[in-house]
Amino acid sequence: MPMTHFDLTGFLPYQLAVLSERVSKALSSVYTEQHGLSVADWRVLVHTAKEGSVSVRDIHRTVNLEKPRVSRSVSKLQDRGYLAKQADETDKRLVKISLTERGNAVLDEILSKALAFETELTSALSQKDLDRIFRIAGRLHQKLDSMGTDPTGNGTVATADDTGTGAARKASGPSPAGLSETDEGN
């Protein structure tokens, strides 16, 4: 096909990128306007809350951010009193990061608004459509994994649940790991 006939709007990677950027910008208002947090800060807080005590390396591997960005975010969040650092008991070279009471309080406030945002956004979809989107996203993650696609160079590719954006899925529907190979998009 000659490039002059290429329609970007019909190119799936473009549509996914545009949708992702729009959703991310809209959601970021939940934590940026009131708390001055970045996307990286949001991901670090959510992942740390999920894991309890975690290293920068663990965060970097899971939330699909470059290690320097994670390190800057951890430092910023520690300076604000949202995170605490302590030496790992088994390996003193490692530092473990955990949420402080203040960090938990801020995250609780943000999560209630983030979940309300998700509810409003997904109100345009039926539960069947929403479940299908998560199954399809899971398949695309699996395909990218099999292709060796790793934009951060760290050996893993984050999934929706890893980044904290799939929090409601755990309670109300299937996660990307719960894919049905026989789903025909019904």
C-alpha positions in Angstrom: 0.0 0.0 0.0 1.4 3.4 -1.0 2.0 5.7 2.0 -0.2 8.3 0.4 -3.2 6.0 1.2 -2.3 5.5 4.8 -5.0 6.6 7.2 -3.6 7.3 10.6 -7.1 7.3 12.2 -7.5 3.6 11.2 -4.1 2.6 12.7 -4.6 0.9 16.0 -1.4 2.0 17.7 -2.3 5.6 16.9 -5.9 5.2 18.3 -4.6 3.5 21.4 -1.9 6.2 22.0 -4.4 9.1 21.5 -7.0 7.4 23.8 -4.3 6.7 26.4 -3.1 10.3 26.3 -6.6 11.7 26.6 -7.5 9.5 29.5 -4.2 10.1 31.3 -4.6 13.9 30.9 -8.1 13.8 32.2 -7.3 11.5 35.1 -4.2 13.5 36.0 -6.3 16.4 37.0 -7.5 14.3 39.9 -4.0 14.3 41.5 -2.3 17.2 39.8 -4.5 20.2 40.6 -5.0 19.5 44.3 -1.8 17.6 45.2 0.8 18.7 42.5 1.6 15.1 41.7 2.8 13.8 38.3 1.8 10.6 36.5 5.0 9.0 37.9 4.2 10.1 41.5 0.7 8.6 41.1 2.1 5.3 39.9 4.7 5.2 42.6 2.1 5.8 45.3 -0.3 3.3 44.0 2.3 0.6 43.5 3.9 1.2 47.0 0.4 1.0 48.6 -0.3 -2.3 46.8 3.1 -3.9 47.8 3.5 -2.4 51.3 7.3 -2.1 51.1 9.1 -1.9 47.8 12.4 -0.9 46.2 12.9 1.6 43.4 14.0 -1.3 41.2 10.7 -3.1 42.0 8.7 0.0 41.1 10.7 0.6 37.9 10.1 -3.0 36.8 6.3 -2.8 37.4 5.0 0.6 36.6 6.5 1.1 33.1 8.7 4.1 34.0 12.4 4.7 33.5 14.4 4.2 36.7 15.6 7.9 36.9 11.9 9.0 36.8 11.0 6.6 39.6 14.0 7.8 41.7 13.1 11.5 41.2 9.5 10.7 42.1 10.5 8.7 45.2 12.7 11.6 46.4 9.9 14.2 45.8 7.3 12.0 47.6 9.7 11.5 50.5 10.4 15.2 50.7 6.6 15.8 50.9 6.3 13.2 53.7 4.3 10.7 51.6 7.0 8.0 51.6 9.6 6.7 54.1 12.8 4.9 53.2 14.6 2.4 55.3 17.5 0.0 54.7 16.5 -3.6 53.8 17.0 -5.9 56.7 18.5 -8.7 54.6 20.6 -6.6 52.2 21.7 -3.3 53.6 22.6 -2.0 50.1 19.0 -1.9 49.2 16.5 0.7 50.4 12.8 -0.2 51.0 10.1 2.4 50.4 6.8 2.5 52.1 3.8 4.9 52.5 3.6 7.1 55.5 0.3 7.9 57.2 0.3 11.1 55.3 0.9 9.3 52.1 -1.9 6.8 52.8 -4.3 9.7 53.5 -3.4 11.5 50.3 -3.7 8.3 48.3 -7.1 7.5 49.8 -8.4 10.9 48.8 -7.0 10.6 45.3 -8.3 7.0 44.9 -11.8 8.0 45.7 -11.7 10.7 43.0 -9.9 8.4 40.5 -12.5 5.7 41.0 -15.3 8.3 40.5 -13.5 9.4 37.3 -13.3 5.7 36.1 -17.0 5.3 36.9 -18.0 8.4 34.9 -15.7 7.4 32.0 -17.0 3.9 31.8 -20.6 4.9 32.1 -20.5 5.1 28.3 -20.0 1.4 28.2 -22.0 -1.7 29.1 -20.4 -4.1 31.6 -20.0 -6.6 28.8 -18.1 -4.0 26.7 -15.9 -3.1 29.7 -15.1 -6.8 30.3 -14.3 -7.2 26.7 -11.9 -4.2 26.7 -10.0 -5.7 29.7 -9.8 -9.1 27.9 -8.5 -7.5 24.7 -6.0 -5.3 26.6 -4.8 -8.5 28.3 -4.3 -10.2 25.0 -2.4 -7.2 23.6 -0.1 -7.2 26.7 0.5 -10.9 26.2 1.3 -10.4 22.5 3.7 -7.5 23.3 5.4 -9.8 25.9 5.7 -12.6 23.3 7.2 -10.0 20.8 9.8 -9.0 23.3 8.5 -5.4 23.3 9.8 -3.6 26.4 9.8 0.2 26.1 11.7 0.7 29.4 14.4 -2.0 28.8 13.8 -3.6 32.2 12.4 -7.0 31.1 8.8 -6.4 31.9 5.8 -4.6 30.5 3.2 -3.2 32.9 -0.4 -4.2 32.7 -3.4 -2.1 33.6 -3.5 -3.7 37.1 0.2 -3.1 37.7 -0.2 0.6 37.1 -3.1 1.1 39.4 -5.6 1.9 36.7 -7.3 -1.4 37.0 -8.1 -1.2 40.7 -11.9 -1.5 40.1 -11.4 -4.5 37.9 -10.4 -6.7 40.8 -13.7 -6.1 42.5 -16.1 -6.0 39.6 -14.7 -8.0 36.7 -11.9 -10.0 35.1 -8.3 -8.9 35.2 -6.1 -9.2 32.1 -4.7 -12.4 33.5 -8.3 -13.9 33.4 -8.5 -14.1 29.7 -10.6 -16.6 27.8 -8.8 -17.9 24.7 -12.2 -18.7 23.2 -13.7 -15.2 23.5 -14.8 -14.2 20.1 -15.6 -10.6 20.9 -19.3 -11.1 21.7 
